[in-house]
């Protein structure tokens, strides 16, 4: 189910902090058509491990310290999907690009893809030194930057 994703950025360009495989975009498209706008929160542990959790917009409350990792574009006319992570966890992962993927198997019961027989999975790659410099000049937004 995994499709290779080009994650390399041009020298000096600000790389995306999050990208998705074709399989993940296809699943997000299907889920958006079923449930409306979506968001993902990269779980930091607890009962569902460190799995990316997919919710309808408004069903998960973003905290002031949560970090907006980025947005995943969907096909035309569908809203993009914001991807969030806890601020403390972001500090541990900020040197990596998150790659949202889909694998067969049952995931978390709270995440929208659970009934589909697949689950979202976060993969990653380490940013280059040039990419880290570019990202440092463009800090991500936090939940506190958004109004309720």
Residue pairs with C-beta under 8 A, 6 or more apart in sequence:
1 23
1 101
1 102
1 103
1 104
1 118
2 21
2 23
2 101
2 102
2 103
3 21
3 22
3 23
4 21
5 19
5 20
5 21
5 22
5 99
7 15
7 16
7 19
7 97
7 99
7 125
9 15
9 16
9 131
9 134
11 130
12 130
12 134
13 134
14 134
14 135
14 137
14 138
15 97
15 127
15 131
15 134
15 135
16 70
16 97
17 69
17 70
17 97
17 98
17 135
17 140
18 69
18 70
18 72
18 83
18 97
18 98
18 99
18 100
19 72
19 97
19 98
19 99
19 100
20 28
20 72
20 99
20 100
20 101
21 99
21 100
21 101
21 102
23 101
23 102
24 72
24 100
24 101
24 102
24 120
25 72
25 74
26 102
27 102
27 113
27 116
27 118
27 120
28 38
28 54
28 72
28 74
28 81
29 74
29 75
29 78
30 116
31 38
31 54
31 112
31 113
32 38
32 74
32 78
32 79
32 81
33 78
35 56
35 112
36 56
36 57
37 56
37 57
37 79
37 81
38 54
38 55
38 56
38 57
38 79
38 81
38 112
39 54
39 55
39 56
39 57
39 60
39 62
39 81
39 82
39 83
39 84
40 52
40 53
40 54
40 55
40 72
40 81
40 82
40 83
40 84
40 100
40 120
41 52
41 53
41 55
41 60
41 62
41 66
41 83
41 84
41 85
42 50
42 52
42 53
42 69
42 83
42 84
42 85
42 86
42 89
42 93
42 98
42 122
43 49
43 50
43 51
43 52
43 53
43 108
44 50
44 85
44 86
44 88
44 89
47 108
48 107
48 108
48 110
48 111
50 122
51 107
51 108
51 111
51 119
51 120
51 121
51 122
52 83
52 98
52 100
52 111
52 120
52 121
52 122
53 60
53 108
53 110
53 111
53 120
54 111
54 112
54 113
54 120
55 110
55 111
55 112
56 112
62 84
62 143
62 146
63 86
63 87
63 143
64 142
64 143
64 144
65 86
65 87
65 88
65 142
65 143
65 144
66 84
66 85
66 86
66 87
66 142
66 143
67 84
67 85
67 86
67 87
67 90
67 140
67 141
67 142
67 143
68 82
68 83
68 84
68 140
68 141
68 142
68 143
68 145
69 83
69 84
69 85
69 90
69 98
69 140
70 82
70 83
70 140
71 80
71 81
71 82
71 83
72 80
72 81
72 83
72 100
73 80
74 80
74 81
83 98
83 100
84 143
85 93
85 98
87 142
90 140
93 124
94 135
95 126
95 127
95 132
96 124
96 125
96 126
96 127
97 124
97 125
97 126
97 127
98 122
98 123
98 124
99 122
99 123
99 124
99 125
100 120
100 121
100 122
100 123
101 120
101 121
101 122
101 123
102 113
102 118
102 119
102 120
102 121
103 118
103 119
103 121
104 117
104 118
105 117
105 118
105 119
106 114
106 117
106 119
107 113
107 114
107 118
107 119
107 120
108 114
108 119
111 119
111 120
113 119
113 120
127 135
